[in-house]
Amino acid sequence: MAAVSDPVELGAPWGPVRSEPPPTRFHPVHGANIRVDPSGTRATRVESFAHGVCFSREPLAPGQVFLVEIEEKELGWCGHLRLGLTALDPASLTIVPEFSLPDLVSLGHTWVFAITRHHNRVPREGRPEAEAAAPSRPPALLMEPYLCIEQYRIPRDRLVGRSRPGLYSHLLDQLYELNVLPPTARRSRLGVLFCPRPDGTADMHIVINGEDMGPSARGLPATQPLYAVVDVFASTKSVRLVQLDAIPADSVPPGDPEERGAPVGH
């Protein structure tokens, strides 16, 4: 059976793109081993390594990032967080699958990306796969104030993990900013979003500590409601949501290129 947290008021039904999407929250329907806090912003797997699938409470708006920060890890398990999107309405599931991969994906209309310690970048079309193993941009570009993904720009500061204040926090924060620490480390921030294309489909992008990993799935149905999927799997024990907004890139007035950011790949 699908585990259900305390009832949470659902937002407005899917419709035209909203200028201000509601704050992201976890859906009350989730895996059997997940507990969602009363605010709907923290999901913790309380036992085992599976049955940790969570969803966004509402469908995402185009360009809206469903961003989580890894709060707790659990030693002894092999595997890490999984992120993706689904066109399935979580409320329609009588049973939440044990795993997002392959169980939820096998139900159809679902795209999930397994986060690993390395090699999360997707090679661009027409480029060799070896490109995915190399940094896509020099460290200096990771310091730009905005991350531009297709037609959206996203404030980079909120996308990057931050250590707890302490003796070495200034060193750790710099490592997060340069995306040197493993994506699976505590305090890493990972997000998923979709970007519509002119043909009516959409690309799914994964963002890790302020860097776009490229389109990890193409051909998603942009006209259908798309919910975020977060599988709190194996060594990832608890995640919390981080709020931020994406801004259409064409809404930025001409000016200092540094303020506008740079399109991915430039």
TORTI-361643 format. One record per residue (C-alpha): residue number from 1; residue in three letters; chain; x, y, z. Coordinates in steps of 0.1 Angstrom, whole numbers, plus 5000, padded with zeros to 4 digits. Example, Ala and Ser with C-alpha at 12.3 -4.5 7.8 and 13.67 -1.06 7.14 Angstrom:
<node><k>1</k><r>ALA</r><c>A</c><east>5123</east><north>4955</north><up>5078</up></node>
<node><k>2</k><r>SER</r><c>A</c><east>5137</east><north>4989</north><up>5071</up></node>
% end
This chain:
<node><k>1</k><r>MET</r><c>A</c><east>5000</east><north>5000</north><up>5000</up></node>
<node><k>2</k><r>ALA</r><c>A</c><east>5011</east><north>5036</north><up>4995</up></node>
<node><k>3</k><r>ALA</r><c>A</c><east>5021</east><north>5053</north><up>5027</up></node>
<node><k>4</k><r>VAL</r><c>A</c><east>5002</east><north>5085</north><up>5033</up></node>
<node><k>5</k><r>SER</r><c>A</c><east>5013</east><north>5113</north><up>5056</up></node>
<node><k>6</k><r>ASP</r><c>A</c><east>4988</east><north>5136</north><up>5074</up></node>
<node><k>7</k><r>PRO</r><c>A</c><east>4965</east><north>5153</north><up>5048</up></node>
<node><k>8</k><r>VAL</r><c>A</c><east>4980</east><north>5183</north><up>5031</up></node>
<node><k>9</k><r>GLU</r><c>A</c><east>4959</east><north>5208</north><up>5012</up></node>
<node><k>10</k><r>LEU</r><c>A</c><east>4965</east><north>5204</north><up>4975</up></node>
<node><k>11</k><r>GLY</r><c>A</c><east>4972</east><north>5235</north><up>4954</up></node>
<node><k>12</k><r>ALA</r><c>A</c><east>4955</east><north>5247</north><up>4922</up></node>
<node><k>13</k><r>PRO</r><c>A</c><east>4950</east><north>5222</north><up>4894</up></node>
<node><k>14</k><r>TRP</r><c>A</c><east>4974</east><north>5221</north><up>4865</up></node>
<node><k>15</k><r>GLY</r><c>A</c><east>4969</east><north>5249</north><up>4841</up></node>
<node><k>16</k><r>PRO</r><c>A</c><east>4988</east><north>5277</north><up>4822</up></node>
<node><k>17</k><r>VAL</r><c>A</c><east>5023</east><north>5286</north><up>4834</up></node>
<node><k>18</k><r>ARG</r><c>A</c><east>5021</east><north>5305</north><up>4867</up></node>
<node><k>19</k><r>SER</r><c>A</c><east>5043</east><north>5335</north><up>4873</up></node>
<node><k>20</k><r>GLU</r><c>A</c><east>5048</east><north>5324</north><up>4909</up></node>
<node><k>21</k><r>PRO</r><c>A</c><east>5046</east><north>5287</north><up>4914</up></node>
<node><k>22</k><r>PRO</r><c>A</c><east>5036</east><north>5276</north><up>4949</up></node>
<node><k>23</k><r>PRO</r><c>A</c><east>5064</east><north>5265</north><up>4973</up></node>
<node><k>24</k><r>THR</r><c>A</c><east>5076</east><north>5230</north><up>4967</up></node>
<node><k>25</k><r>ARG</r><c>A</c><east>5064</east><north>5204</north><up>4991</up></node>
<node><k>26</k><r>PHE</r><c>A</c><east>5065</east><north>5166</north><up>4993</up></node>
<node><k>27</k><r>HIS</r><c>A</c><east>5033</east><north>5147</north><up>4983</up></node>
<node><k>28</k><r>PRO</r><c>A</c><east>5014</east><north>5130</north><up>5011</up></node>
<node><k>29</k><r>VAL</r><c>A</c><east>5016</east><north>5098</north><up>4991</up></node>
<node><k>30</k><r>HIS</r><c>A</c><east>5051</east><north>5082</north><up>4993</up></node>
<node><k>31</k><r>GLY</r><c>A</c><east>5070</east><north>5050</north><up>5000</up></node>
<node><k>32</k><r>ALA</r><c>A</c><east>5062</east><north>5029</north><up>5030</up></node>
<node><k>33</k><r>ASN</r><c>A</c><east>5095</east><north>5037</north><up>5048</up></node>
<node><k>34</k><r>ILE</r><c>A</c><east>5093</east><north>5074</north><up>5043</up></node>
<node><k>35</k><r>ARG</r><c>A</c><east>5082</east><north>5099</north><up>5070</up></node>
<node><k>36</k><r>VAL</r><c>A</c><east>5075</east><north>5135</north><up>5059</up></node>
<node><k>37</k><r>ASP</r><c>A</c><east>5077</east><north>5162</north><up>5085</up></node>
<node><k>38</k><r>PRO</r><c>A</c><east>5046</east><north>5184</north><up>5092</up></node>
<node><k>39</k><r>SER</r><c>A</c><east>5059</east><north>5212</north><up>5070</up></node>
<node><k>40</k><r>GLY</r><c>A</c><east>5061</east><north>5188</north><up>5040</up></node>
<node><k>41</k><r>THR</r><c>A</c><east>5097</east><north>5199</north><up>5033</up></node>
<node><k>42</k><r>ARG</r><c>A</c><east>5118</east><north>5170</north><up>5048</up></node>
<node><k>43</k><r>ALA</r><c>A</c><east>5116</east><north>5134</north><up>5039</up></node>
<node><k>44</k><r>THR</r><c>A</c><east>5134</east><north>5107</north><up>5059</up></node>
<node><k>45</k><r>ARG</r><c>A</c><east>5136</east><north>5070</north><up>5053</up></node>
<node><k>46</k><r>VAL</r><c>A</c><east>5132</east><north>5054</north><up>5087</up></node>
<node><k>47</k><r>GLU</r><c>A</c><east>5142</east><north>5018</north><up>5080</up></node>
<node><k>48</k><r>SER</r><c>A</c><east>5157</east><north>4995</north><up>5054</up></node>
<node><k>49</k><r>PHE</r><c>A</c><east>5172</east><north>5009</north><up>5021</up></node>
<node><k>50</k><r>ALA</r><c>A</c><east>5142</east><north>5008</north><up>4999</up></node>
<node><k>51</k><r>HIS</r><c>A</c><east>5105</east><north>5020</north><up>4999</up></node>
<node><k>52</k><r>GLY</r><c>A</c><east>5118</east><north>5055</north><up>4998</up></node>
<node><k>53</k><r>VAL</r><c>A</c><east>5101</east><north>5070</north><up>4968</up></node>
<node><k>54</k><r>CYS</r><c>A</c><east>5087</east><north>5105</north><up>4972</up></node>
<node><k>55</k><r>PHE</r><c>A</c><east>5069</east><north>5129</north><up>4948</up></node>
<node><k>56</k><r>SER</r><c>A</c><east>5063</east><north>5166</north><up>4946</up></node>
<node><k>57</k><r>ARG</r><c>A</c><east>5030</east><north>5176</north><up>4960</up></node>
<node><k>58</k><r>GLU</r><c>A</c><east>5020</east><north>5194</north><up>4928</up></node>
<node><k>59</k><r>PRO</r><c>A</c><east>5031</east><north>5192</north><up>4892</up></node>
<node><k>60</k><r>LEU</r><c>A</c><east>5061</east><north>5214</north><up>4884</up></node>
<node><k>61</k><r>ALA</r><c>A</c><east>5059</east><north>5245</north><up>4863</up></node>
<node><k>62</k><r>PRO</r><c>A</c><east>5082</east><north>5248</north><up>4833</up></node>
<node><k>63</k><r>GLY</r><c>A</c><east>5116</east><north>5258</north><up>4845</up></node>
<node><k>64</k><r>GLN</r><c>A</c><east>5107</east><north>5253</north><up>4882</up></node>
<node><k>65</k><r>VAL</r><c>A</c><east>5135</east><north>5234</north><up>4901</up></node>
<node><k>66</k><r>PHE</r><c>A</c><east>5126</east><north>5208</north><up>4926</up></node>
<node><k>67</k><r>LEU</r><c>A</c><east>5157</east><north>5212</north><up>4947</up></node>
<node><k>68</k><r>VAL</r><c>A</c><east>5167</east><north>5189</north><up>4976</up></node>
<node><k>69</k><r>GLU</r><c>A</c><east>5197</east><north>5190</north><up>5000</up></node>
<node><k>70</k><r>ILE</r><c>A</c><east>5210</east><north>5158</north><up>5014</up></node>
<node><k>71</k><r>GLU</r><c>A</c><east>5206</east><north>5161</north><up>5052</up></node>
<node><k>72</k><r>GLU</r><c>A</c><east>5216</east><north>5126</north><up>5064</up></node>
<node><k>73</k><r>LYS</r><c>A</c><east>5235</east><north>5097</north><up>5052</up></node>
<node><k>74</k><r>GLU</r><c>A</c><east>5234</east><north>5060</north><up>5063</up></node>
<node><k>75</k><r>LEU</r><c>A</c><east>5265</east><north>5038</north><up>5061</up></node>
<node><k>76</k><r>GLY</r><c>A</c><east>5263</east><north>5002</north><up>5050</up></node>
<node><k>77</k><r>TRP</r><c>A</c><east>5242</east><north>5006</north><up>5018</up></node>
<node><k>78</k><r>CYS</r><c>A</c><east>5253</east><north>5006</north><up>4982</up></node>
<node><k>79</k><r>GLY</r><c>A</c><east>5236</east><north>5033</north><up>4961</up></node>
<node><k>80</k><r>HIS</r><c>A</c><east>5225</east><north>5069</north><up>4963</up></node>
<node><k>81</k><r>LEU</r><c>A</c><east>5197</east><north>5093</north><up>4957</up></node>
<node><k>82</k><r>ARG</r><c>A</c><east>5176</east><north>5091</north><up>4925</up></node>
<node><k>83</k><r>LEU</r><c>A</c><east>5159</east><north>5120</north><up>4909</up></node>
<node><k>84</k><r>GLY</r><c>A</c><east>5134</east><north>5124</north><up>4880</up></node>
<node><k>85</k><r>LEU</r><c>A</c><east>5100</east><north>5132</north><up>4867</up></node>
<node><k>86</k><r>THR</r><c>A</c><east>5067</east><north>5114</north><up>4862</up></node>
<node><k>87</k><r>ALA</r><c>A</c><east>5035</east><north>5121</north><up>4844</up></node>
<node><k>88</k><r>LEU</r><c>A</c><east>5017</east><north>5097</north><up>4868</up></node>
<node><k>89</k><r>ASP</r><c>A</c><east>4995</east><north>5113</north><up>4894</up></node>
<node><k>90</k><r>PRO</r><c>A</c><east>5009</east><north>5100</north><up>4928</up></node>
<node><k>91</k><r>ALA</r><c>A</c><east>4973</east><north>5101</north><up>4942</up></node>
<node><k>92</k><r>SER</r><c>A</c><east>4963</east><north>5075</north><up>4916</up></node>
<node><k>93</k><r>LEU</r><c>A</c><east>4989</east><north>5050</north><up>4928</up></node>
<node><k>94</k><r>THR</r><c>A</c><east>4974</east><north>5023</north><up>4950</up></node>
<node><k>95</k><r>ILE</r><c>A</c><east>5009</east><north>5010</north><up>4958</up></node>
<node><k>96</k><r>VAL</r><c>A</c><east>5040</east><north>5031</north><up>4956</up></node>
<node><k>97</k><r>PRO</r><c>A</c><east>5067</east><north>5009</north><up>4941</up></node>
<node><k>98</k><r>GLU</r><c>A</c><east>5096</east><north>4998</north><up>4962</up></node>
<node><k>99</k><r>PHE</r><c>A</c><east>5122</east><north>5014</north><up>4939</up></node>
<node><k>100</k><r>SER</r><c>A</c><east>5120</east><north>5042</north><up>4914</up></node>
<node><k>101</k><r>LEU</r><c>A</c><east>5144</east><north>5022</north><up>4892</up></node>
<node><k>102</k><r>PRO</r><c>A</c><east>5132</east><north>5000</north><up>4877</up></node>
<node><k>103</k><r>ASP</r><c>A</c><east>5098</east><north>4996</north><up>4894</up></node>
<node><k>104</k><r>LEU</r><c>A</c><east>5083</east><north>5031</north><up>4890</up></node>
<node><k>105</k><r>VAL</r><c>A</c><east>5098</east><north>5036</north><up>4855</up></node>
<node><k>106</k><r>SER</r><c>A</c><east>5083</east><north>5003</north><up>4844</up></node>
<node><k>107</k><r>LEU</r><c>A</c><east>5048</east><north>5017</north><up>4850</up></node>
<node><k>108</k><r>GLY</r><c>A</c><east>5055</east><north>5041</north><up>4821</up></node>
<node><k>109</k><r>HIS</r><c>A</c><east>5056</east><north>5079</north><up>4817</up></node>
<node><k>110</k><r>THR</r><c>A</c><east>5084</east><north>5082</north><up>4842</up></node>
<node><k>111</k><r>TRP</r><c>A</c><east>5120</east><north>5093</north><up>4838</up></node>
<node><k>112</k><r>VAL</r><c>A</c><east>5145</east><north>5087</north><up>4867</up></node>
<node><k>113</k><r>PHE</r><c>A</c><east>5182</east><north>5094</north><up>4869</up></node>
<node><k>114</k><r>ALA</r><c>A</c><east>5204</east><north>5076</north><up>4894</up></node>
<node><k>115</k><r>ILE</r><c>A</c><east>5229</east><north>5099</north><up>4911</up></node>
<node><k>116</k><r>THR</r><c>A</c><east>5264</east><north>5085</north><up>4915</up></node>
<node><k>117</k><r>ARG</r><c>A</c><east>5296</east><north>5098</north><up>4931</up></node>
<node><k>118</k><r>HIS</r><c>A</c><east>5310</east><north>5105</north><up>4896</up></node>
<node><k>119</k><r>HIS</r><c>A</c><east>5300</east><north>5106</north><up>4859</up></node>
<node><k>120</k><r>ASN</r><c>A</c><east>5265</east><north>5123</north><up>4863</up></node>
<node><k>121</k><r>ARG</r><c>A</c><east>5270</east><north>5146</north><up>4833</up></node>
<node><k>122</k><r>VAL</r><c>A</c><east>5252</east><north>5137</north><up>4801</up></node>
<node><k>123</k><r>PRO</r><c>A</c><east>5271</east><north>5142</north><up>4768</up></node>
<node><k>124</k><r>ARG</r><c>A</c><east>5255</east><north>5167</north><up>4744</up></node>
<node><k>125</k><r>GLU</r><c>A</c><east>5241</east><north>5155</north><up>4711</up></node>
<node><k>126</k><r>GLY</r><c>A</c><east>5267</east><north>5147</north><up>4686</up></node>
<node><k>127</k><r>ARG</r><c>A</c><east>5295</east><north>5148</north><up>4712</up></node>
<node><k>128</k><r>PRO</r><c>A</c><east>5315</east><north>5118</north><up>4724</up></node>
<node><k>129</k><r>GLU</r><c>A</c><east>5305</east><north>5101</north><up>4757</up></node>
<node><k>130</k><r>ALA</r><c>A</c><east>5340</east><north>5109</north><up>4770</up></node>
<node><k>131</k><r>GLU</r><c>A</c><east>5328</east><north>5145</north><up>4773</up></node>
<node><k>132</k><r>ALA</r><c>A</c><east>5306</east><north>5135</north><up>4802</up></node>
<node><k>133</k><r>ALA</r><c>A</c><east>5336</east><north>5126</north><up>4822</up></node>
<node><k>134</k><r>ALA</r><c>A</c><east>5353</east><north>5160</north><up>4818</up></node>
<node><k>135</k><r>PRO</r><c>A</c><east>5342</east><north>5193</north><up>4834</up></node>
<node><k>136</k><r>SER</r><c>A</c><east>5318</east><north>5211</north><up>4811</up></node>
<node><k>137</k><r>ARG</r><c>A</c><east>5330</east><north>5245</north><up>4821</up></node>
<node><k>138</k><r>PRO</r><c>A</c><east>5360</east><north>5260</north><up>4838</up></node>
<node><k>139</k><r>PRO</r><c>A</c><east>5357</east><north>5267</north><up>4876</up></node>
<node><k>140</k><r>ALA</r><c>A</c><east>5355</east><north>5305</north><up>4870</up></node>
<node><k>141</k><r>LEU</r><c>A</c><east>5322</east><north>5300</north><up>4852</up></node>
<node><k>142</k><r>LEU</r><c>A</c><east>5307</east><north>5282</north><up>4881</up></node>
<node><k>143</k><r>MET</r><c>A</c><east>5310</east><north>5315</north><up>4900</up></node>
<node><k>144</k><r>GLU</r><c>A</c><east>5285</east><north>5333</north><up>4877</up></node>
<node><k>145</k><r>PRO</r><c>A</c><east>5255</east><north>5345</north><up>4896</up></node>
<node><k>146</k><r>TYR</r><c>A</c><east>5230</east><north>5327</north><up>4874</up></node>
<node><k>147</k><r>LEU</r><c>A</c><east>5228</east><north>5292</north><up>4859</up></node>
<node><k>148</k><r>CYS</r><c>A</c><east>5212</east><north>5294</north><up>4825</up></node>
<node><k>149</k><r>ILE</r><c>A</c><east>5195</east><north>5262</north><up>4812</up></node>
<node><k>150</k><r>GLU</r><c>A</c><east>5178</east><north>5266</north><up>4778</up></node>
<node><k>151</k><r>GLN</r><c>A</c><east>5153</east><north>5295</north><up>4783</up></node>
<node><k>152</k><r>TYR</r><c>A</c><east>5156</east><north>5298</north><up>4821</up></node>
<node><k>153</k><r>ARG</r><c>A</c><east>5181</east><north>5314</north><up>4844</up></node>
<node><k>154</k><r>ILE</r><c>A</c><east>5183</east><north>5303</north><up>4881</up></node>
<node><k>155</k><r>PRO</r><c>A</c><east>5201</east><north>5321</north><up>4909</up></node>
<node><k>156</k><r>ARG</r><c>A</c><east>5232</east><north>5299</north><up>4915</up></node>
<node><k>157</k><r>ASP</r><c>A</c><east>5237</east><north>5307</north><up>4951</up></node>
<node><k>158</k><r>ARG</r><c>A</c><east>5207</east><north>5287</north><up>4963</up></node>
<node><k>159</k><r>LEU</r><c>A</c><east>5217</east><north>5258</north><up>4941</up></node>
<node><k>160</k><r>VAL</r><c>A</c><east>5250</east><north>5252</north><up>4958</up></node>
<node><k>161</k><r>GLY</r><c>A</c><east>5254</east><north>5232</north><up>4990</up></node>
<node><k>162</k><r>ARG</r><c>A</c><east>5266</east><north>5249</north><up>5021</up></node>
<node><k>163</k><r>SER</r><c>A</c><east>5284</east><north>5233</north><up>5051</up></node>
<node><k>164</k><r>ARG</r><c>A</c><east>5273</east><north>5239</north><up>5087</up></node>
<node><k>165</k><r>PRO</r><c>A</c><east>5292</east><north>5269</north><up>5102</up></node>
<node><k>166</k><r>GLY</r><c>A</c><east>5324</east><north>5256</north><up>5117</up></node>
<node><k>167</k><r>LEU</r><c>A</c><east>5362</east><north>5257</north><up>5117</up></node>
<node><k>168</k><r>TYR</r><c>A</c><east>5365</east><north>5244</north><up>5081</up></node>
<node><k>169</k><r>SER</r><c>A</c><east>5332</east><north>5257</north><up>5066</up></node>
<node><k>170</k><r>HIS</r><c>A</c><east>5349</east><north>5283</north><up>5044</up></node>
<node><k>171</k><r>LEU</r><c>A</c><east>5369</east><north>5255</north><up>5028</up></node>
<node><k>172</k><r>LEU</r><c>A</c><east>5340</east><north>5232</north><up>5024</up></node>
<node><k>173</k><r>ASP</r><c>A</c><east>5318</east><north>5259</north><up>5009</up></node>
<node><k>174</k><r>GLN</r><c>A</c><east>5344</east><north>5266</north><up>4982</up></node>
<node><k>175</k><r>LEU</r><c>A</c><east>5345</east><north>5229</north><up>4974</up></node>
<node><k>176</k><r>TYR</r><c>A</c><east>5307</east><north>5229</north><up>4970</up></node>
<node><k>177</k><r>GLU</r><c>A</c><east>5309</east><north>5260</north><up>4948</up></node>
<node><k>178</k><r>LEU</r><c>A</c><east>5335</east><north>5244</north><up>4925</up></node>
<node><k>179</k><r>ASN</r><c>A</c><east>5315</east><north>5211</north><up>4925</up></node>
<node><k>180</k><r>VAL</r><c>A</c><east>5345</east><north>5192</north><up>4938</up></node>
<node><k>181</k><r>LEU</r><c>A</c><east>5328</east><north>5173</north><up>4966</up></node>
<node><k>182</k><r>PRO</r><c>A</c><east>5309</east><north>5142</north><up>4955</up></node>
<node><k>183</k><r>PRO</r><c>A</c><east>5273</east><north>5149</north><up>4946</up></node>
<node><k>184</k><r>THR</r><c>A</c><east>5263</east><north>5123</north><up>4971</up></node>
<node><k>185</k><r>ALA</r><c>A</c><east>5280</east><north>5142</north><up>5000</up></node>
<node><k>186</k><r>ARG</r><c>A</c><east>5260</east><north>5156</north><up>5029</up></node>
<node><k>187</k><r>ARG</r><c>A</c><east>5248</east><north>5192</north><up>5022</up></node>
<node><k>188</k><r>SER</r><c>A</c><east>5250</east><north>5186</north><up>4984</up></node>
<node><k>189</k><r>ARG</r><c>A</c><east>5220</east><north>5201</north><up>4966</up></node>
<node><k>190</k><r>LEU</r><c>A</c><east>5204</east><north>5183</north><up>4937</up></node>
<node><k>191</k><r>GLY</r><c>A</c><east>5175</east><north>5194</north><up>4916</up></node>
<node><k>192</k><r>VAL</r><c>A</c><east>5154</east><north>5184</north><up>4887</up></node>
<node><k>193</k><r>LEU</r><c>A</c><east>5134</east><north>5205</north><up>4862</up></node>
<node><k>194</k><r>PHE</r><c>A</c><east>5120</east><north>5204</north><up>4827</up></node>
<node><k>195</k><r>CYS</r><c>A</c><east>5124</east><north>5228</north><up>4798</up></node>
<node><k>196</k><r>PRO</r><c>A</c><east>5097</east><north>5228</north><up>4771</up></node>
<node><k>197</k><r>ARG</r><c>A</c><east>5107</east><north>5227</north><up>4734</up></node>
<node><k>198</k><r>PRO</r><c>A</c><east>5090</east><north>5242</north><up>4704</up></node>
<node><k>199</k><r>ASP</r><c>A</c><east>5078</east><north>5207</north><up>4693</up></node>
<node><k>200</k><r>GLY</r><c>A</c><east>5056</east><north>5203</north><up>4724</up></node>
<node><k>201</k><r>THR</r><c>A</c><east>5080</east><north>5180</north><up>4742</up></node>
<node><k>202</k><r>ALA</r><c>A</c><east>5104</east><north>5188</north><up>4770</up></node>
<node><k>203</k><r>ASP</r><c>A</c><east>5139</east><north>5180</north><up>4782</up></node>
<node><k>204</k><r>MET</r><c>A</c><east>5146</east><north>5169</north><up>4818</up></node>
<node><k>205</k><r>HIS</r><c>A</c><east>5177</east><north>5184</north><up>4834</up></node>
<node><k>206</k><r>ILE</r><c>A</c><east>5195</east><north>5174</north><up>4866</up></node>
<node><k>207</k><r>VAL</r><c>A</c><east>5214</east><north>5201</north><up>4885</up></node>
<node><k>208</k><r>ILE</r><c>A</c><east>5241</east><north>5193</north><up>4910</up></node>
<node><k>209</k><r>ASN</r><c>A</c><east>5255</east><north>5220</north><up>4933</up></node>
<node><k>210</k><r>GLY</r><c>A</c><east>5249</east><north>5247</north><up>4907</up></node>
<node><k>211</k><r>GLU</r><c>A</c><east>5260</east><north>5229</north><up>4876</up></node>
<node><k>212</k><r>ASP</r><c>A</c><east>5237</east><north>5216</north><up>4849</up></node>
<node><k>213</k><r>MET</r><c>A</c><east>5244</east><north>5179</north><up>4840</up></node>
<node><k>214</k><r>GLY</r><c>A</c><east>5227</east><north>5183</north><up>4806</up></node>
<node><k>215</k><r>PRO</r><c>A</c><east>5194</east><north>5168</north><up>4793</up></node>
<node><k>216</k><r>SER</r><c>A</c><east>5192</east><north>5134</north><up>4810</up></node>
<node><k>217</k><r>ALA</r><c>A</c><east>5159</east><north>5127</north><up>4792</up></node>
<node><k>218</k><r>ARG</r><c>A</c><east>5142</east><north>5140</north><up>4761</up></node>
<node><k>219</k><r>GLY</r><c>A</c><east>5108</east><north>5139</north><up>4746</up></node>
<node><k>220</k><r>LEU</r><c>A</c><east>5088</east><north>5143</north><up>4778</up></node>
<node><k>221</k><r>PRO</r><c>A</c><east>5052</east><north>5154</north><up>4773</up></node>
<node><k>222</k><r>ALA</r><c>A</c><east>5054</east><north>5191</north><up>4782</up></node>
<node><k>223</k><r>THR</r><c>A</c><east>5016</east><north>5195</north><up>4780</up></node>
<node><k>224</k><r>GLN</r><c>A</c><east>5010</east><north>5169</north><up>4807</up></node>
<node><k>225</k><r>PRO</r><c>A</c><east>5014</east><north>5175</north><up>4845</up></node>
<node><k>226</k><r>LEU</r><c>A</c><east>5049</east><north>5164</north><up>4855</up></node>
<node><k>227</k><r>TYR</r><c>A</c><east>5056</east><north>5156</north><up>4891</up></node>
<node><k>228</k><r>ALA</r><c>A</c><east>5091</east><north>5154</north><up>4906</up></node>
<node><k>229</k><r>VAL</r><c>A</c><east>5104</east><north>5120</north><up>4918</up></node>
<node><k>230</k><r>VAL</r><c>A</c><east>5129</east><north>5117</north><up>4947</up></node>
<node><k>231</k><r>ASP</r><c>A</c><east>5140</east><north>5083</north><up>4957</up></node>
<node><k>232</k><r>VAL</r><c>A</c><east>5156</east><north>5085</north><up>4992</up></node>
<node><k>233</k><r>PHE</r><c>A</c><east>5175</east><north>5053</north><up>4984</up></node>
<node><k>234</k><r>ALA</r><c>A</c><east>5203</east><north>5033</north><up>5002</up></node>
<node><k>235</k><r>SER</r><c>A</c><east>5230</east><north>5055</north><up>5016</up></node>
<node><k>236</k><r>THR</r><c>A</c><east>5208</east><north>5087</north><up>5013</up></node>
<node><k>237</k><r>LYS</r><c>A</c><east>5187</east><north>5087</north><up>5044</up></node>
<node><k>238</k><r>SER</r><c>A</c><east>5171</east><north>5122</north><up>5046</up></node>
<node><k>239</k><r>VAL</r><c>A</c><east>5166</east><north>5152</north><up>5023</up></node>
<node><k>240</k><r>ARG</r><c>A</c><east>5150</east><north>5186</north><up>5027</up></node>
<node><k>241</k><r>LEU</r><c>A</c><east>5136</east><north>5209</north><up>5001</up></node>
<node><k>242</k><r>VAL</r><c>A</c><east>5152</east><north>5242</north><up>4992</up></node>
<node><k>243</k><r>GLN</r><c>A</c><east>5130</east><north>5269</north><up>4977</up></node>
<node><k>244</k><r>LEU</r><c>A</c><east>5140</east><north>5290</north><up>4947</up></node>
<node><k>245</k><r>ASP</r><c>A</c><east>5126</east><north>5304</north><up>4915</up></node>
<node><k>246</k><r>ALA</r><c>A</c><east>5137</east><north>5302</north><up>4879</up></node>
<node><k>247</k><r>ILE</r><c>A</c><east>5135</east><north>5333</north><up>4857</up></node>
<node><k>248</k><r>PRO</r><c>A</c><east>5129</east><north>5332</north><up>4820</up></node>
<node><k>249</k><r>ALA</r><c>A</c><east>5161</east><north>5342</north><up>4804</up></node>
<node><k>250</k><r>ASP</r><c>A</c><east>5144</east><north>5365</north><up>4779</up></node>
<node><k>251</k><r>SER</r><c>A</c><east>5131</east><north>5386</north><up>4808</up></node>
<node><k>252</k><r>VAL</r><c>A</c><east>5165</east><north>5398</north><up>4817</up></node>
<node><k>253</k><r>PRO</r><c>A</c><east>5172</east><north>5432</north><up>4803</up></node>
<node><k>254</k><r>PRO</r><c>A</c><east>5203</east><north>5438</north><up>4783</up></node>
<node><k>255</k><r>GLY</r><c>A</c><east>5233</east><north>5447</north><up>4804</up></node>
<node><k>256</k><r>ASP</r><c>A</c><east>5264</east><north>5434</north><up>4820</up></node>
<node><k>257</k><r>PRO</r><c>A</c><east>5269</east><north>5398</north><up>4806</up></node>
<node><k>258</k><r>GLU</r><c>A</c><east>5280</east><north>5388</north><up>4841</up></node>
<node><k>259</k><r>GLU</r><c>A</c><east>5246</east><north>5397</north><up>4854</up></node>
<node><k>260</k><r>ARG</r><c>A</c><east>5229</east><north>5378</north><up>4826</up></node>
<node><k>261</k><r>GLY</r><c>A</c><east>5249</east><north>5347</north><up>4829</up></node>
<node><k>262</k><r>ALA</r><c>A</c><east>5258</east><north>5326</north><up>4799</up></node>
<node><k>263</k><r>PRO</r><c>A</c><east>5239</east><north>5299</north><up>4780</up></node>
<node><k>264</k><r>VAL</r><c>A</c><east>5250</east><north>5264</north><up>4788</up></node>
<node><k>265</k><r>GLY</r><c>A</c><east>5277</east><north>5253</north><up>4764</up></node>
<node><k>266</k><r>HIS</r><c>A</c><east>5290</east><north>5288</north><up>4756</up></node>
% end
